[in-house]
Amino acid sequence: MIATRELTKRFKSVTAVDGITLEVADGELVALLGPNGAGKSTTLRMLTTLIPPTGGSAEVAGFDVVAKQREVRRRIGYIGQGNGAGHSQRGRDELISQGRAYGLPVRQARARAGELIESLGLGEVADRTVSSLSGGQRRRLDIAMGLIHAPELLFLDEPSTGLDPQNRANLQEHIVGLRREHGTTIVLTTHYLEEADSIAERVIVIDHGRIIADDTPQRLKAKHVGDRVFLGFGSETDATTAAGLLNGVREGDRVQVSADDGPRMVPGAIEELRTAGVAVHSVEVTRPTLDDVFLTLTGRSLRNEEA
Ligand SMILES: Nc1ncnc2c1ncn2[C@@H]1O[C@H](COP(=O)(O)OP(=O)(O)OP(=O)(O)O)[C@@H](O)[C@H]1O
């Protein structure tokens, strides 16, 4: 669905996107994750033909984003950071006008608007003016606007920024539902770690305009950080024995061990220690977050930049 090669965008002295090569298959739900200024929006803006690359190339839905802009635009939906819908119109009318702008006959535009209103849970508010909608409702209306022409591919730039946690969760559910029910390929940008972790099956981590990691959230965490298992003992002597046997690090009467899959390694470790005459008093497993992955890869925390 998407194939880029060394895609690059320079703004005078700033290289916003620095040679990105990636492929996205049909039906994938991909999150581009990175701190402010990493180049996520610029990447999306090139893929949606809003700005031309200064280097490299990209094909979207089978068409070159420079040579075949119209073909690309017809096949994609794009929901930018700003709010696309006008404020004094009713939500339903906005949707119908948008459908007309994409060339749908009025009857089809009406039918499609009705379907989207239903599936995005906007039934009760669609006939109110856009300015009276809550942030979450407006964001869902934006998504409906991006979907009116039934695109194969939907780009969402920071869809949940500015929403409260409940509206954010609700929106995420709708995004996952779109993929599930219509097979829409979805590429979104986010700097919310939990969002990338929970809804995307593939996370592309971007920093300084480059891809620094690209995998499922689970594999990123297992590969770059792993689980940490903390075992507590009755004495420092036991802890020292355990640290030697399990190749762990002792702190007082506790031992920290790294593991790809903490919960799975614990029973074997307890058994091994018991055979050696060492009783385990407590067990705690901590699993990494995508922030730990980012920290390992860059030495910086995304969480600090999230605010
Ligand atoms: N029109 C422009 N002119 C000059 N510099 C720009 C322009 N657009 C973006 N940049 C710069 O390019 C870099 C990448 O910006 P971009 O908006 O793509 O980042 P981002 O990862 O989407 O961040 P955010 O989460 O803040 O949107 C930044 O340094 C930004 O200041």
The ligand as an ORCA input file, in Angstrom:
! r2SCAN-3c Opt
* xyz 0 1
  N       7.292     24.282      6.833
  C       8.394     24.107      7.556
  N       9.433     24.945      7.465
  C      10.572     24.758      8.191
  N      10.749     23.739      9.055
  C       9.750     22.869      9.205
  C       8.523     22.988      8.471
  N       7.710     21.958      8.819
  C       8.396     21.231      9.736
  N       9.605     21.775      9.961
  C      10.635     21.237     10.877
  O      10.855     19.885     10.545
  C      11.071     19.099     11.714
  C      10.064     17.963     11.750
  O       8.754     18.490     11.977
  P       7.453     17.594     12.014
  O       6.293     18.497     12.210
  O       7.441     16.671     10.874
  O       7.682     16.748     13.338
  P       6.666     15.835     14.119
  O       7.423     14.601     14.451
  O       5.422     15.679     13.374
  O       6.413     16.654     15.429
  P       5.029     17.077     16.109
  O       4.700     15.930     16.966
  O       5.435     18.274     16.883
  O       4.056     17.376     15.024
  C      10.972     20.066     12.882
  O      12.274     20.468     13.216
  C      10.176     21.209     12.313
  O      10.479     22.400     12.983
*
